[in-house]
Amino acid sequence: MTEIASPHVFSPRIMVLGVQPGPPPFRIVEIDGQVVGEARAVIDVLTAAAAFGIRVHDLDDPEVVRWVGGDKFTWTRH
């Protein structure tokens, strides 16, 4: 298999895991594979990214942020 024919594999620096139960529910945020905190809203994800020097221009870009168990609008358990 040539390099051109190989699938594009990427690992975004930011990963937002599925909603966890709690008062209020939250999502765990990982940056570069390390847990950096909890997010209760999109602004918490952006704040964590900024603390690590990451500027997020598009929260829907899968090469920047991976949303596990929902998207940027998912903040409660279904």
N, C-alpha and C positions, 0 to 999 in steps of 0.2 A: 504494500500500500504506500502510495506516495504521500508526502506531507499535504499536498493540495487536496487529496481525496479523503484524508482523515477528518473525522468530525471535530468541530470546534468545541473544545472543552475549556470552560472558564470557571473560576471560583470568585464570586463577588466578595469584596472586602466586608460588606455588611450583610448579616443574615438576621432576619426577624422571625423568631420561632412562633409556633401556634399559641393561641390564647390559653392562659392559665387561670384557674379559678382564684378568686380573691375579691376582697372588698376595696376597690373595684378590680375587675379582671385586668390582667396585664399580659404583656408579651416579653419574652427574654430577648435581649439584643446581643448579638455576637459581632465582634469586629476582628478581622484577621484570625478567626478561629477561637478567640477568647471571649468569654462572657464578660460584658462590660456593664450590664445593668438591666433594669426593667423599663418598659415603655407602656404608658397608659394611653398615649396618643401619638400621632405622627410627629409632633413637635419634639417629643422625647427622643425619637429616632434621629432626627436632625441635630439635636443638641449633642447626643452621643457621638455622632459622626464628626461634628465640628470639634469636639474635644480631642479627637484623634487626627485632626487636620484634613478631614475628608470633606470636600465640598460636593454636595449632592444637588445636581441640576435637574434630574428626572427620577422621581421615585418609582416610575414604572419601567426603568431600564434594568433588565435582569442581569446585566453585566456590572451593575452598581449595587443593587439591593435585591436579595432573594427573600421573598415573603413566603413563609411556610405555613400552611394551614389557613390561608386567606390572603387578602391583599391589604393595601394601605387603609381600607375602610373597615376592616374586620377587627373589632376591639371587644367583642363579647362572644361567648361560647354559643354554639348553635345546637 
